[in-house]
Amino acid sequence: MSPREAIQFAREHNARVVDVKFTDLFGMWHHFSMPIEAFTEEIFDEGIGFDGSSIRGFQSINVSDMLLMPDPETVFMDPFPEVPTVSVICNVVDPITRERYTRDPRYVAQKAETYLRSTGIADTAYFGPEVEFYVFNDVRYAQGSHFGYYYIDSDEGEWNTGREEKPNLGYKMRLKGGYFPCPPSDTLQDLRTEMMLTLQEVGVEVEVQHHEVGAAGQAEIDIKYDTLVRIADKVQLYKYVVRNVAARNGYTATFMPKPVFQDNGSGMHTHQSLWKGGVNLFYDERGYAMLSDTARYYIGGLLKHAPAVLAFAAPTTNSYRRLVPGYEAPINLVYSQRNRSACIRIPTYSPSPKARRIEFRAPDPTANPYLAFAAMVMAGLDGIQNRIEPPDPIDKDLYELPPDERKGIPTTPPTLADALNALEQDHEFLMRGGVFTPDLLETYLEYKRVREVDAILLRPHPYEFALYFDA
């Protein structure tokens, strides 16, 4: 779609407002709005100014002026404002040099696609993320110098079997009992359907929606795979739709990986494959699980660099409450067909060459999708370029292995601090082709360490009072 076609699209839908959206370094969408009269062909060339010093991980105050350049390919009618509004996703540009901004995560993803093509290995990387989330009826949290707590509630929660509901009908879910139950236990069918239909309205193709394992309102809506940048755009739009549909129905939705103790966490299992000339490079009918040598080397690179990749793909302290044994958590850095206890699973639903792919199960939906998908493909390409052999596949339940067999199997980092340390020590593969840059990595590491890792370490934990108050 050209700028002129984007403007015509807005006119045909009687838009009165244009909303511009962009992503910060850590994955949050930001926006502001203008009257539709400002939606001219000129802004696609000249850009729209904003204060880069007010955005996390962007500019310092002395060089704060930045530009947003709307991408006409991304326009859609926003389904949530009362006034008809056309939205457009933007790239970030320096107003002096007119060069793309190195800390714009969308630019990182675009450079990853360019680098992929430059290698001659493939021309397209397809990604299919399975984004999970929780829907709650109520959430409260607060933190001060002398207090700290959170409280969540779900009408489906097993802790509400004894709640006075006048009447309580008893259809609550057991912990880990939320996979595919029918109504009335599944109270969120209509809400997920509204989310699904709204996603389709804004151009995101949906394959399936369902209740997930987490009993207290965990959900999943699977969207169709797409190319790296486009699927990252769609993940941002997915999260926007899910949150807003939930809110307008009196619910709250969270992509926090582990909000409920002792129940399953929310992941973003990421299916991926490389293609060239319309041919899937990951397929070979003679290989293990019908995988080609290219796919096996890609797995080798992804497993080798997984600790560093997870600094982007599982980027919060809460991510590592999910990456623990049990709860279907994929902590073992091995690959296997059909095996959900492995970090990389090879789906075997279909023998079709087009369906052959790998599923990296460690990421979660707090990830900035542009950075996470770019990091994954860069790790996989390093594996192909250096013919990195992964460990032999293990087709057993890895959680039930005896200690002597489990010994020596590498695992995901135990904390965000460990993942950040891994990124600091292992990032050369990310910088090839200028995809990731030193200033982005330095800014990211400093922010995560100071604002998140240290911030958590400095504060008393509520459970510490249960453990130590009477010590």
C-alpha positions in Angstrom: 0.0 0.0 0.0 1.4 3.4 -1.0 0.9 6.6 1.1 -1.8 7.7 -1.3 -3.6 4.4 -0.9 -3.3 4.6 2.9 -4.9 8.0 2.8 -7.7 6.7 0.5 -8.2 3.8 2.9 -8.8 6.3 5.7 -11.3 8.3 3.6 -13.2 5.2 2.5 -13.7 4.3 6.2 -14.7 7.9 7.2 -11.8 8.2 9.6 -11.7 11.5 11.5 -8.6 10.8 13.5 -5.2 9.3 12.7 -3.4 7.5 15.5 0.4 6.9 15.2 1.9 4.0 17.1 5.5 2.9 17.7 7.4 0.4 20.0 9.9 1.3 22.6 13.1 -0.7 23.3 11.3 -3.0 25.8 8.2 -3.8 23.7 5.6 -1.3 24.8 3.4 0.4 22.2 3.1 4.2 22.4 0.7 6.4 20.5 -0.6 9.9 19.9 -3.4 11.2 17.7 -4.0 13.9 15.1 -7.0 15.2 13.1 -7.4 13.3 9.9 -6.5 16.5 8.0 -2.9 15.9 9.1 -2.8 12.5 7.3 -1.2 13.7 4.1 1.4 12.3 1.8 3.9 14.8 3.2 4.1 13.2 6.6 5.2 9.9 5.0 8.2 11.8 3.7 8.8 14.5 6.4 7.8 12.5 9.5 6.2 13.5 12.7 8.3 14.9 15.6 8.3 13.5 19.1 10.3 13.7 22.4 12.7 10.8 22.3 13.9 11.5 25.9 10.5 10.6 27.3 10.6 7.0 25.9 12.4 4.3 27.8 15.7 3.4 26.3 15.7 6.1 23.6 17.4 9.5 23.7 18.9 11.7 26.4 17.2 15.1 26.9 19.9 17.1 25.1 19.3 15.2 21.9 15.6 14.5 22.4 14.1 15.5 19.1 13.2 12.4 17.0 10.9 11.6 14.0 8.3 9.0 13.4 7.9 7.8 9.8 4.5 6.2 9.2 4.6 2.8 7.3 1.7 2.9 4.9 1.6 -0.9 4.7 0.5 -1.1 8.4 -2.7 1.0 8.3 -5.8 -0.4 10.0 -9.1 1.0 11.4 -8.7 1.0 15.2 -11.7 -0.9 16.6 -11.7 0.8 20.1 -12.0 4.6 19.9 -15.6 5.9 19.7 -14.6 8.3 16.9 -13.6 6.5 13.6 -9.8 6.3 13.8 -7.2 5.0 11.4 -4.0 3.7 13.0 -0.5 3.4 11.5 2.7 1.9 12.8 5.8 4.0 12.5 9.6 3.7 12.1 11.9 6.0 14.1 14.3 8.3 12.4 17.0 10.8 13.5 15.8 14.3 12.4 19.4 15.6 11.7 20.9 12.7 9.8 17.6 11.3 8.5 19.0 7.9 9.3 17.1 5.1 10.9 17.4 4.9 14.7 19.5 2.0 15.9 17.4 1.5 19.0 14.1 1.3 17.1 13.3 -2.4 17.6 11.3 -2.5 14.4 14.5 -1.4 12.5 16.4 -4.3 14.2 13.8 -6.7 12.8 14.0 -5.2 9.4 17.8 -5.4 9.4 17.6 -9.1 10.4 15.4 -9.8 7.4 17.9 -7.9 5.2 20.9 -9.8 6.7 19.1 -13.1 6.1 18.7 -12.4 2.4 22.4 -11.2 2.2 23.7 -14.5 3.4 22.1 -16.3 0.5 20.9 -19.0 2.8 17.3 -18.1 2.6 15.1 -15.2 1.5 12.3 -15.6 4.0 12.0 -16.4 7.7 8.5 -17.4 8.9 7.5 -17.1 12.5 4.3 -18.3 14.2 4.1 -17.3 17.9 1.6 -18.9 20.3 0.8 -16.0 22.6 -0.7 -17.0 26.0 -2.2 -14.7 28.6 -4.4 -14.7 31.7 -7.8 -13.0 32.0 -8.7 -12.0 35.6 -11.8 -10.4 37.1 -9.8 -8.3 39.5 -6.2 -7.3 40.2 -4.7 -5.1 42.9 -1.0 -4.5 43.7 1.0 -1.9 45.5 4.6 -1.3 46.7 5.9 1.1 49.3 8.7 1.4 51.8 6.7 -0.4 54.4 4.4 -2.6 52.4 4.2 -4.7 49.3 1.5 -7.0 48.0 -0.6 -8.3 45.1 -4.0 -9.8 44.9 -5.6 -11.3 41.8 -9.0 -13.0 41.4 -10.7 -15.0 38.8 -14.2 -16.3 38.8 -12.8 -19.6 37.5 -10.2 -19.9 40.2 -10.2 -23.1 42.3 -9.8 -20.9 45.4 -13.4 -19.6 44.8 -15.2 -23.0 45.3 -16.3 -21.7 48.8 -17.0 -18.1 47.9 -20.5 -16.8 48.6 -21.9 -16.1 45.2 -25.6 -16.4 45.8 -25.5 -19.0 44.4 -22.1 -20.5 43.8 -22.7 -23.1 41.1 -19.4 -24.8 41.7 -18.0 -24.9 38.2 -14.5 -23.9 39.1 -11.3 -25.3 37.6 -8.7 -27.3 39.4 -5.1 -26.1 39.3 -3.6 -27.1 35.9 -7.1 -28.2 34.8 -7.9 -25.5 32.3 -7.0 -27.2 29.0 -10.1 -27.4 26.7 -12.9 -27.6 29.3 -16.4 -26.8 28.1 -18.7 -24.2 29.5 -19.9 -23.6 32.1 -16.5 -24.2 33.6 -15.0 -22.2 30.7 -16.6 -18.9 31.4 -14.5 -17.0 28.8 -15.6 -18.5 25.6 -17.5 -15.5 24.4 -14.8 -13.1 25.5 -12.1 -15.0 23.5 -14.4 -15.2 20.5 -14.8 -11.4 20.6 -11.0 -11.1 20.7 -10.7 -13.5 17.8 -13.2 -11.7 15.6 -11.7 -8.3 16.5 -8.3 -9.6 15.5 -9.7 -10.7 12.2 -11.3 -7.2 11.7 -7.9 -5.6 11.9 -6.2 -8.0 9.5 -4.7 -10.6 11.9 -5.7 -14.1 10.6 -6.6 -16.4 13.5 -6.3 -20.2 13.5 -7.9 -21.2 16.8 -8.8 -19.9 20.3 -9.1 -21.9 23.5 -8.8 -22.0 27.2 -5.3 -22.9 28.3 -4.0 -25.2 31.1 -3.9 -22.4 33.7 -7.2 -22.8 35.6 -7.8 -19.2 36.6 -8.5 -17.7 33.1 -5.5 -18.7 31.0 -6.2 -18.3 27.3 -4.5 -18.7 23.9 -5.5 -17.3 20.5 -3.2 -18.7 17.8 -2.5 -16.4 14.8 -1.3 -17.5 11.4 2.5 -17.4 10.8 4.0 -14.5 8.8 7.4 -13.0 7.9 9.5 -11.7 10.7 8.6 -8.0 10.7 5.0 -8.5 9.9 4.4 -11.1 12.6 6.1 -8.8 15.2 3.7 -6.0 14.1 0.8 -8.5 14.5 2.0 -9.6 18.0 1.9 -5.9 19.1 -1.6 -5.6 17.6 -2.6 -8.9 19.2 -1.7 -7.6 22.7 -3.5 -4.3 22.1 -6.7 -6.1 21.0 -6.6 -8.6 23.8 -6.2 -5.9 26.5 -8.8 -3.6 25.1 -11.5 -6.3 24.5 -11.0 -7.5 28.0 -11.2 -4.0 29.5 -14.4 -3.1 27.7 -16.0 -6.2 29.0 -14.9 -5.6 32.6 -12.0 -8.0 32.7 -8.2 -7.4 32.8 -5.7 -9.3 30.7 -2.1 -9.8 31.4 0.8 -11.3 29.5 2.9 -11.6 32.7 4.6 -15.1 32.4 3.8 -16.3 35.9 1.1 -14.5 37.7 -0.4 -17.5 39.6 1.7 -19.6 42.0 1.6 -23.4 41.4 -0.2 -23.1 38.1 1.1 -23.0 34.5 2.8 -19.9 33.2 2.1 -18.1 30.0 4.6 -18.7 27.2 5.1 -17.6 23.6 6.1 -20.8 21.9 7.6 -19.6 18.6 7.4 -21.7 15.5 10.0 -20.8 12.8 11.3 -22.0 9.5 13.5 -20.7 6.7 12.4 -20.6 3.0 14.1 -19.9 -0.3 12.3 -19.5 -3.6 9.1 -20.8 -2.1 10.8 -24.0 -0.8 10.9 -24.9 2.9 14.6 -25.4 3.8 13.8 -27.2 7.0 12.2 -30.3 5.3 14.0 -33.5 4.4 11.9 -36.7 4.4 15.1 -38.7 5.3 16.1 -36.8 8.3 15.2 -37.2 12.0 11.6 -35.9 12.3 11.8 -35.0 8.6 14.3 -32.2 9.4 17.0 -31.2 6.9 20.6 -30.6 7.8 19.9 -26.8 7.5 17.2 -27.2 10.2 19.4 -29.2 12.4 22.2 -26.6 12.2 19.7 -23.9 12.9 18.6 -25.8 16.0 22.3 -26.1 17.0 22.8 -22.3 16.8 19.6 -21.6 18.7 20.5 -24.0 21.5 24.1 -22.7 21.7 23.0 -19.1 22.0 19.8 -19.7 23.9 20.9 -18.2 27.2 21.8 -14.9 25.4 18.7 -15.0 23.2 16.5 -15.4 26.3 17.7 -12.0 27.5 15.3 -10.7 24.8 12.9 -13.6 24.5 12.3 -14.1 28.3 13.2 -10.6 29.4 11.7 -10.2 32.8 12.5 -11.4 36.3 9.0 -13.0 36.3 10.0 -15.0 33.2 12.2 -17.2 35.3 9.3 -18.0 37.7 7.9 -19.8 34.7 11.1 -21.5 33.5 11.3 -24.0 36.4 10.8 -27.8 36.3 7.2 -28.9 35.9 4.2 -26.9 34.6 5.3 -28.0 31.0 8.1 -25.5 31.3 10.7 -26.0 28.6 13.9 -25.6 30.6 16.0 -28.4 28.9 18.2 -27.1 26.1 17.7 -30.1 23.8 15.4 -30.9 20.8 12.9 -33.6 20.3 9.9 -34.5 18.1 6.5 -34.2 19.7 8.1 -33.6 23.1 6.8 -30.7 25.1 9.4 -31.1 27.9 12.2 -30.1 25.4 13.2 -26.5 24.7 12.8 -27.1 21.0 10.0 -29.3 19.8 9.5 -30.6 16.3 5.7 -30.6 15.6 4.5 -33.8 13.9 0.9 -33.0 13.1 1.5 -33.2 9.4 4.0 -34.9 7.1 3.7 -32.0 4.6 7.0 -30.4 3.6 5.3 -27.0 4.1 4.5 -27.9 7.7 8.1 -28.8 8.8 9.3 -26.3 11.3 10.8 -26.0 14.8 9.1 -24.7 17.9 11.2 -22.8 20.4 9.2 -23.1 23.7 11.2 -20.9 26.1 10.1 -17.4 25.0 7.2 -15.6 26.7 4.9 -12.8 25.7 6.7 -10.1 27.7 9.3 -10.2 25.0 9.7 -7.3 22.5 8.8 -9.4 19.5 11.0 -7.4 17.1 14.1 -8.0 19.2 13.2 -11.6 20.2 12.4 -12.9 16.7 15.5 -11.1 15.3 17.7 -12.7 18.0 16.3 -16.1 17.2 17.0 -15.9 13.5 20.5 -14.5 14.1 21.3 -17.5 16.4 19.9 -19.9 13.9 21.8 -18.4 11.0 25.0 -18.7 13.1 24.3 -22.3 13.5 23.9 -22.8 9.7 26.9 -20.8 8.8 29.1 -22.7 11.3 27.4 -26.1 10.9 26.8 -26.3 14.7 25.6 -29.7 15.6 23.0 -29.8 18.4 23.1 -32.5 21.1 21.4 -35.7 20.1 17.6 -35.5 20.3 16.0 -37.0 23.4 12.6 -38.6 22.9 11.8 -39.1 26.6 9.9 -37.2 29.2 12.8 -35.1 30.4 11.2 -34.4 33.8 11.1 -38.1 34.6 14.7 -38.9 33.7 16.8 -40.6 36.4 19.6 -38.4 37.8 22.3 -40.2 35.9 20.5 -39.5 32.5 19.6 -36.0 33.4 23.1 -35.1 34.3 24.9 -33.0 31.7 21.7 -31.8 29.9 22.1 -28.0 29.8 19.2 -25.9 31.0 17.9 -22.3 30.5 19.3 -19.6 32.8 17.8 -19.7 36.3 17.4 -15.9 36.5 17.2 -12.8 34.3 20.5 -11.8 35.7 22.1 -14.9 34.3 20.5 -14.4 30.9 21.8 -10.8 30.8 25.3 -12.0 31.7 25.0 -14.5 28.9 24.1 -11.8 26.5 27.0 -9.6 27.6 29.4 -12.5 27.0 27.8 -13.9 23.8 26.5 -11.2 21.4 28.9 -11.2 18.4 26.4 -13.3 16.4 23.7 -10.6 16.9 25.9 -7.8 15.6 26.6 -9.3 12.1 25.2 -7.2 9.4 24.8 -4.4 11.9 21.5 -6.0 13.0 22.1 -5.3 16.8 24.3 -2.4 17.7 26.6 -1.7 20.7 24.5 1.2 21.9 21.3 -0.9 21.9 22.9 -3.8 23.8 24.6 -1.4 26.3 21.3 0.5 26.9 19.3 -2.7 27.2 21.7 -4.4 29.6 22.0 -1.3 31.9 18.2 -0.7 32.0 17.4 -4.4 32.8 20.0 -4.7 35.5 19.3 -1.4 37.3 15.5 -1.0 36.8 14.5 -4.6 37.1 17.1 -7.1 38.5 18.4 -4.7 41.2 15.0 -3.3 41.9 13.7 -6.7 42.8 16.8 -7.7 44.8 16.6 -4.6 46.9 13.0 -5.0 48.1 11.7 -7.4 50.8 9.6 -10.2 49.4 6.2 -10.8 51.0 7.0 -14.5 51.5 10.2 -13.5 53.4 7.9 -12.4 56.2 6.4 -15.9 56.4 9.9 -17.4 56.5 11.8 -15.0 58.7 9.7 -12.6 60.7 9.9 -14.7 63.9 13.5 -15.8 63.3 
